[in-house]
Amino acid sequence: MASDLHAKLAAFAFSMSLLVSSALGARVVCEQLTAELCAFAVSSTSRRCVLENMHCAGRPTEYQCRTSEVVVEDGLLAGLVETDGCVRACGVDRATVGISSDSLLDPRVAGALCSSACLQGCPNIVDLYSNLAAGEGVAFSELCEVHRANPRRAMAQLQSSGAAHPAHSDAAAPSPAVPPSGSP
């Protein structure tokens, strides 16, 4: 019951943030965003913003927001700077440099990403991680279903997907029996 209310509040907050940014006519340019707002933002030209670290000899590491080559297909996400509520609901970190599918291997992150608050109220983050999972040959919705039933199996499924990750056995997370090709 409380999670339904939380999901509805997250969806409302997301809708309001879209309305406010649309009403203000805000134009999002990644290079103009602070490092604290960069990760999980989408430029007005529908390109994802990425946080990069700039190394300068003898100086502390500085972070800079850049426009990536990754285009977000959902036009409704253009010009979106993700809300703090969605960042919390989805269990992600704005200080992330180089977002990868490896984070899906962390059961806590996967659990937060698959929560109803994140799935129903944060389409930008869901779209990003859906694309990362698809790159590994796994449908994000299926990963979430498996995660809800058995988090260890979900992680084994992701680890064993795709050509880059050869399948391996894990007694705690058995994979379905599939006969070799050409077997009776």
Helices and strands as residue ranges (DSSP letters): H 2-23, G 30-32, H 35-38, E 47-54, E 62-71, G 75-77, H 84-89, G 101-105, H 107-113, H 116-121, H 123-135, H 140-149, H 151-159
